[in-house]
């Protein structure tokens, strides 16, 4: 074999070996590609898990902080509200005490007023009794004509004249009379004013009162000398009309 032939044969052999080596490299690369991709995927998944864990931990930390702040703020508001309610209860208790004191004062005032009213009633009744007692010797004679205007009349003489004409058995005189005068009529101002007669003794007055029925149909009338308060009371009862 010549030198040229040997050279060509060597070159051919080298080319075949290079070709085989390239094929083997390409085959190895193809076989290693899935492994490399799997390693890359595993590495990326691990990083995502770490990131998610960090985010979850941060959210939990923030949530705990938020809950704590809310709880602290709620406690503050609750304490403030509780304090206000306590103050309101205190104010309410004080107000109840004041109202109770006012109610007691009002009850005492009403009781005092009732007592004063009762005292006034008793005093007035006593005064009425005294006034009526002072009239125990008096009568009123109605229907006695008055003298003309400007003429001085003798009321005692007129009273004695009526009694002796209508009750002759009494034998009345002016000495039986202590006080006599005209009084204004409450019922009719057009009629003659009645004459108030106060006798010296109650017995003489009672004798006239007992005989006053003899004046029936005579135009004269004799009545009790009753004080104004008694008249008003009897008028309300419908007992008398003056």
VENNOR-V251358 format. One record per residue. N is the residue number from 1. PHI is phi in radians with two decimals (999 if undefined). OMEGA is omega as a letter, one per 20 degrees, with the letter a starting at -180 (999 if undefined). BURIAL is 1 if it has 24 or more other ideal C-beta (glycine too) atoms within 12 Angstrom, else 0. Layout:
{{N | PHI | OMEGA | BURIAL} {N | PHI | OMEGA | BURIAL}}
This chain:
{{1 | 999 | a | 0} {2 | -1.46 | r | 0} {3 | -1.11 | r | 0} {4 | -1.20 | a | 0} {5 | -1.15 | r | 0} {6 | -1.10 | r | 0} {7 | -1.10 | a | 0} {8 | -1.20 | r | 0} {9 | -1.13 | r | 0} {10 | -1.15 | r | 0} {11 | -1.09 | a | 0} {12 | -1.16 | r | 0} {13 | -1.13 | r | 0} {14 | -1.10 | a | 0} {15 | -1.12 | r | 0} {16 | -1.15 | r | 0} {17 | -1.19 | r | 0} {18 | -1.09 | a | 0} {19 | -1.11 | r | 0} {20 | -1.08 | a | 0} {21 | -1.11 | r | 0} {22 | -1.11 | r | 0} {23 | -1.12 | r | 0} {24 | -1.13 | r | 0} {25 | -1.09 | a | 0} {26 | -1.13 | r | 0} {27 | -1.13 | r | 0} {28 | -1.17 | r | 0} {29 | -1.10 | a | 0} {30 | -1.13 | a | 0} {31 | -1.25 | a | 0} {32 | -1.41 | a | 0} {33 | -1.03 | r | 0} {34 | -1.08 | r | 0} {35 | -1.12 | r | 0} {36 | -1.15 | r | 0} {37 | -1.14 | r | 0} {38 | -1.13 | r | 0} {39 | -1.11 | r | 0} {40 | -1.09 | r | 0} {41 | -1.11 | r | 0} {42 | -1.11 | r | 0} {43 | -1.13 | r | 0} {44 | -1.16 | r | 0} {45 | -1.11 | r | 0} {46 | -1.13 | r | 0} {47 | -1.11 | r | 0} {48 | -1.13 | r | 0} {49 | -1.09 | r | 0} {50 | -1.08 | a | 0} {51 | -1.10 | r | 0} {52 | -1.09 | r | 0} {53 | -1.09 | r | 0} {54 | -1.11 | r | 0} {55 | -1.09 | r | 0} {56 | -1.10 | r | 0} {57 | -1.10 | r | 0} {58 | -1.14 | r | 0} {59 | -1.13 | r | 0} {60 | -1.12 | r | 0} {61 | -1.13 | r | 0} {62 | -1.12 | r | 0} {63 | -1.14 | r | 0} {64 | -1.11 | r | 0} {65 | -1.12 | r | 0} {66 | -1.12 | r | 0} {67 | -1.07 | a | 0} {68 | -1.14 | r | 0} {69 | -1.11 | r | 0} {70 | -1.08 | a | 0} {71 | -1.10 | r | 0} {72 | -1.13 | r | 0} {73 | -1.14 | r | 0} {74 | -1.11 | r | 0} {75 | -1.08 | r | 0} {76 | -1.09 | r | 0} {77 | -1.09 | a | 0} {78 | -1.14 | r | 0} {79 | -1.10 | r | 0} {80 | -1.11 | r | 0} {81 | -1.14 | r | 0} {82 | -1.10 | r | 0} {83 | -1.13 | r | 0} {84 | -1.11 | r | 0} {85 | -1.13 | r | 0} {86 | -1.09 | r | 0} {87 | -1.12 | r | 0} {88 | -1.14 | r | 0} {89 | -1.12 | r | 0} {90 | -1.10 | r | 0} {91 | -1.08 | a | 0} {92 | -1.13 | r | 0} {93 | -1.12 | r | 0} {94 | -1.13 | r | 0} {95 | -1.13 | r | 0} {96 | -1.09 | r | 0} {97 | -1.11 | r | 0} {98 | -1.13 | r | 0} {99 | -1.11 | r | 0} {100 | -1.08 | r | 0} {101 | -1.12 | r | 0} {102 | -1.13 | r | 0} {103 | -1.11 | r | 0} {104 | -1.11 | r | 0} {105 | -1.11 | r | 0} {106 | -1.15 | r | 0} {107 | -1.09 | r | 0} {108 | -1.08 | a | 0} {109 | -1.13 | r | 0} {110 | -1.12 | r | 0} {111 | -1.12 | r | 0} {112 | -1.15 | r | 0} {113 | -1.10 | r | 0} {114 | -1.08 | r | 0} {115 | -1.13 | r | 0} {116 | -1.15 | r | 0} {117 | -1.07 | r | 0} {118 | -1.14 | r | 0} {119 | -1.11 | r | 0} {120 | -1.10 | r | 0} {121 | -1.06 | a | 0} {122 | -1.14 | r | 0} {123 | -1.11 | r | 0} {124 | -1.15 | r | 0} {125 | -1.08 | r | 0} {126 | -1.14 | r | 0} {127 | -1.12 | r | 0} {128 | -1.12 | r | 0} {129 | -1.08 | r | 0} {130 | -1.13 | a | 0} {131 | -1.15 | r | 0} {132 | -1.16 | r | 0} {133 | -1.13 | r | 0} {134 | -1.19 | a | 0} {135 | -1.77 | a | 1} {136 | -1.15 | r | 0} {137 | -1.87 | a | 1} {138 | -1.97 | r | 1} {139 | -2.40 | r | 1} {140 | -2.10 | r | 1} {141 | -1.90 | a | 1} {142 | -1.96 | r | 1} {143 | 1.58 | r | 1} {144 | -1.48 | a | 1} {145 | -1.05 | r | 0} {146 | -1.57 | r | 0} {147 | -1.30 | a | 0} {148 | -1.12 | a | 0} {149 | -1.08 | r | 0} {150 | 1.52 | a | 0} {151 | -1.75 | r | 0} {152 | -1.43 | a | 0} {153 | -1.87 | r | 0} {154 | -1.77 | a | 0} {155 | -1.12 | a | 1} {156 | -1.11 | a | 1} {157 | -1.13 | r | 0} {158 | -1.16 | a | 1} {159 | -1.15 | r | 1} {160 | -1.08 | r | 1} {161 | -1.12 | r | 0} {162 | -1.12 | a | 1} {163 | -1.10 | a | 1} {164 | -1.24 | r | 0} {165 | -1.35 | a | 0} {166 | -1.71 | r | 1} {167 | -2.31 | a | 1} {168 | -1.09 | a | 0} {169 | -1.33 | r | 0} {170 | -1.49 | r | 1} {171 | 0.90 | a | 0} {172 | -1.28 | r | 1} {173 | -2.34 | r | 0} {174 | -1.15 | r | 0} {175 | -1.17 | r | 0} {176 | -1.27 | a | 1} {177 | -1.82 | r | 1} {178 | -1.65 | a | 0} {179 | -2.42 | r | 0} {180 | -2.60 | r | 1} {181 | -2.95 | r | 0} {182 | -1.35 | r | 1} {183 | -2.28 | a | 1} {184 | -1.25 | r | 0} {185 | -1.42 | r | 0} {186 | -1.43 | a | 0} {187 | -1.51 | a | 0} {188 | -2.51 | a | 0} {189 | -1.28 | a | 0} {190 | -1.41 | a | 0} {191 | -1.40 | r | 0} {192 | -1.06 | r | 1} {193 | -1.13 | r | 1} {194 | -1.26 | a | 1} {195 | -1.94 | r | 1} {196 | -1.54 | a | 1} {197 | -2.13 | r | 1} {198 | -1.97 | a | 1} {199 | -1.42 | a | 1} {200 | -1.28 | r | 0} {201 | -2.26 | r | 0} {202 | -1.23 | r | 0} {203 | -1.09 | r | 0} {204 | -1.14 | r | 1} {205 | -1.10 | a | 1} {206 | -1.15 | r | 0} {207 | -1.12 | r | 0} {208 | -1.17 | a | 1} {209 | -1.07 | a | 1} {210 | -1.13 | a | 0} {211 | -1.67 | a | 1} {212 | -1.15 | r | 1} {213 | -1.10 | r | 0} {214 | -1.28 | r | 0} {215 | -1.54 | a | 1} {216 | -1.03 | r | 0} {217 | 1.14 | r | 0} {218 | -1.71 | a | 0} {219 | 1.60 | r | 0} {220 | -1.81 | r | 1} {221 | -2.49 | r | 1} {222 | -2.16 | a | 1} {223 | -2.28 | r | 1} {224 | -1.19 | r | 1} {225 | -1.53 | a | 1} {226 | -1.82 | a | 1} {227 | -1.22 | a | 1} {228 | -1.01 | a | 0} {229 | -1.09 | r | 0} {230 | -1.18 | r | 1} {231 | -1.07 | r | 1} {232 | -1.07 | r | 0} {233 | -1.13 | a | 0} {234 | -1.19 | r | 0} {235 | -1.10 | r | 0} {236 | -1.13 | r | 0} {237 | -1.43 | a | 0} {238 | 1.31 | a | 0} {239 | -1.48 | a | 0} {240 | -2.43 | r | 0} {241 | -2.36 | a | 0} {242 | -2.05 | 999 | 1}}
